[in-house]
Amino acid sequence: MRMGGSGRRKGVLFDVDGTLIDSAYIHTLAWWHAFRQSGYDVPMARIHRCVGMGGARLVDTLLPDSRDKDEVDEAVLNAHSGIFGTFWPSLRPLDGARDLLAQCSESGLAVALASSARQQDLKALRSALSADSFIHAATSANDAENSKPEPDILVAALKAVGVEASEAIYVGDAVWDVMAASSIGMPTIALTCGGTSEAELLAAGAAEVYAGPRELLENLGGSAIGKLLAR
C-alpha cells in the first residue's frame, strides 16, 4: 500500500448522498411529502438545509415540540423511507464519483463510505455507484447511536478500516459533515454538488471546497488528499 513515509495506514471517508450520488434534492422532496402526509407543511428550503443529518434528528429539528413525537416521528420516518425508495431506479452517481473512489483506492488509501442512510437505502446507493471494488468498508444508520453533526458514523467508519482520524480526510457536501469531522480533528473536503454554498461550507470549517467529485479528482494531487498521501 502506497502511503508515504509514515508507514501508518491512511484513509479517506466519503459521505454518499449529495457527495457521490445526486440525491440531496430527492431526499428534500421525499421529506417534504412525508411531512405533508402527517399534516406538516415544512418549506423545502428549510428541509434542504437539514439534509445530511440523520433522519430522526432532521425530523426533531423541523417539527414543533408540541407534536406527539412517538406517533408523528415514526410516521414521518416511515413515509420518507417509502417515498425515497420509489426513486431508487432514478439514482445516478455524480460525475467523476466512481473515478474518484478508484483513484483513491489505487493510490493506497483505505476508502470508506461514512453514511447515515438506512441499510436498504445504502444498498441502493451503492448499486447506483457501482464502485464496490474500490470501497473497503461502509457504515449505515445502524452503526451509530447519534447522527451527524455528532461524529459517531465517522468513528465507526474509521474503526472499520483501521485508520486514525489524524490519518484521514472526510469528503462531504453538508455543513453537518464538516461539523462531525471537525469534532474529531479530521479535515473535510467539501463539495457544493449537494446544494450548499462554498461560503457556508468554508464558514463551517471545511479545509477546501470543490464543485463536485470530478473537480476534486482533477485537482487531487494538490488537495488535502494528495497532501495526506505525500506525508
C-alpha positions, 0 to 999 in steps of 0.5 A, spaced: 500 500 500 502 506 497 502 511 503 508 515 504 513 515 509 509 514 515 508 507 514 501 508 518 495 506 514 491 512 511 484 513 509 479 517 506 471 517 508 466 519 503 459 521 505 454 518 499 448 522 498 449 529 495 457 527 495 457 521 490 450 520 488 445 526 486 440 525 491 440 531 496 434 534 492 430 527 492 431 526 499 428 534 500 422 532 496 421 525 499 421 529 506 417 534 504 411 529 502 412 525 508 411 531 512 405 533 508 402 526 509 402 527 517 399 534 516 406 538 516 407 543 511 415 544 512 418 549 506 423 545 502 428 550 503 428 549 510 428 541 509 434 542 504 438 545 509 437 539 514 439 534 509 445 530 511 443 529 518 440 523 520 433 522 519 430 522 526 434 528 528 432 532 521 425 530 523 426 533 531 429 539 528 423 541 523 417 539 527 414 543 533 415 540 540 408 540 541 407 534 536 406 527 539 413 525 537 412 517 538 406 517 533 408 523 528 416 521 528 415 514 526 410 516 521 414 521 518 420 516 518 416 511 515 413 515 509 420 518 507 423 511 507 417 509 502 417 515 498 425 515 497 425 508 495 420 509 489 426 513 486 431 508 487 431 506 479 432 514 478 439 514 482 445 516 478 452 517 481 455 524 480 460 525 475 467 523 476 464 519 483 466 512 481 473 515 478 474 518 484 473 512 489 478 508 484 483 513 484 483 513 491 483 506 492 489 505 487 493 510 490 493 506 497 488 509 501 483 505 505 476 508 502 470 508 506 463 510 505 461 514 512 453 514 511 447 515 515 442 512 510 438 506 512 441 499 510 436 498 504 437 505 502 445 504 502 444 498 498 441 502 493 446 507 493 451 503 492 448 499 486 447 506 483 455 507 484 457 501 482 464 502 485 464 496 490 471 494 488 474 500 490 470 501 497 473 497 503 468 498 508 461 502 509 457 504 515 449 505 515 444 508 520 445 502 524 452 503 526 451 509 530 447 511 536 447 519 534 447 522 527 451 527 524 453 533 526 455 528 532 461 524 529 459 517 531 458 514 523 465 517 522 468 513 528 465 507 526 467 508 519 474 509 521 474 503 526 472 499 520 478 500 516 483 501 521 485 508 520 486 514 525 482 520 524 489 524 524 490 519 518 484 521 514 480 526 510 472 526 510 469 528 503 462 531 504 457 536 501 453 538 508 455 543 513 453 537 518 459 533 515 464 538 516 461 539 523 462 531 525 469 531 522 471 537 525 469 534 532 474 529 531 480 533 528 479 530 521 479 535 515 473 535 510 473 536 503 467 539 501 463 539 495 457 544 493 454 538 488 449 537 494 446 544 494 450 548 499 454 554 498 462 554 498 461 560 503 457 556 508 461 550 507 468 554 508 464 558 514 463 551 517 470 549 517 471 545 511 479 545 509 477 546 501 471 546 497 470 543 490 464 543 485 463 536 485 467 529 485 470 530 478 473 537 480 476 534 486 479 528 482 482 533 477 485 537 482 487 531 487 494 531 487 494 538 490 488 537 495 488 535 502 488 528 499 494 528 495 497 532 501 495 526 506 498 521 501 505 525 500 506 525 508 
